[in-house]
Amino acid sequence: MTVSSIESILDSFRRKRIAVIGDIMLDKYIFGHVSRISPEYPVPVVDVTHEDYRLGGAANVALNTQSLGAKTILIGITGADSNREKLLELFRNHGLATEGLISDASRPTTCKTRILSQNHHITRVDFESKKEVDAIIERAVIDSFNSVINSIDAVVLEDYNKGILTPIIIEHIITTAKSYNIPVLVDPKLKNFFAFKECSVFKPNLSEMASSLGIVLHNNDPEVEEACHMLREKLQAETIIVTRSEKGMTLYNGSFTHIPATSLEVSDVSGAGDTVIGILALGAAAGIDIVTNATIANLAAGTVCQEVGAVPVRADKLIRAFQQYHQ
């Protein structure tokens, strides 16, 4: 690849329409510094300096695809609470459409509060429900997806096991998208791991793949390749892409490609997986070959890991990273 070829690929992303369906989260960051231990309990006391709110989960995937110029349609659920209002505000600030945000008063808006001192995580507090949505919400999600199927180029299913991606919704989306010849890319978690049969791209991380297959993996190429064989046979997916932390990623679509991790400085891995699946969806929509696509996604993940918290990839930073990494 050359700089001009990456620029051409990034330019092709701007003409695509991506649907992201999955678990939407509000990420709250509390920044401060620790200078003492509490006299009440042996825990650090964080003196807060400032707070920040960001889009997480499926919303961060949508932010990644939109930041690279693609028209992005996000479908997910929230509660009927103050955190939903904060999400709506963030959506408007980022220019994301809010029509796909389905409100369910029976559950809270998923919110993850991270407390940091000198950019190091102290703890995290989660407000969430993991129960699957009921039949009424299922119908609303399916109807929302059906209303956009004629206008999209790729679908991302972003599963954090917070309840929106039920087996009924998963099957409907994959079956319908296939009938329209639209690629479906999946970022899974443990529950319903094997429900995404016949998807286009299935992107677990190493521990998720090992746990779901009931095996121990030591992150060496032969063991990962054997696990990919097993997983692809079970799912009948076109392509398996396994993210392997410091060893980069492995792609299997009948043959294997091992893509090494970038040597970029890592500050925080939050949101890296969201960036990978977003780039993969854009590449699939644009018809980019899967190895080139995964190589760009791997580099993009490296760029967002240079910053604290989940942030979307930027085209200019991705190009600079390519120049730095391949100089």
SULFENTA-V354764 format. One record per helix or strand. SS is the DSSP state (2 for helix, 1 for strand). FROM is the first residue (numbers start at 1). LEN is the number of residues. If there is no record, write none. Layout:
BEGIN
{{SS;FROM;LEN} {SS;FROM;LEN}}
END
This chain:
BEGIN
{{2;3;11} {1;17;6} {1;24;14} {1;44;14} {2;58;10} {1;71;8} {2;82;13} {1;101;3} {1;111;7} {1;120;8} {2;135;12} {2;149;3} {1;154;5} {2;167;13} {1;183;5} {2;193;3} {1;201;2} {1;205;1} {2;206;8} {2;221;15} {1;239;5} {2;245;3} {1;249;4} {1;256;4} {2;272;15} {2;290;15} {2;315;11}}
END
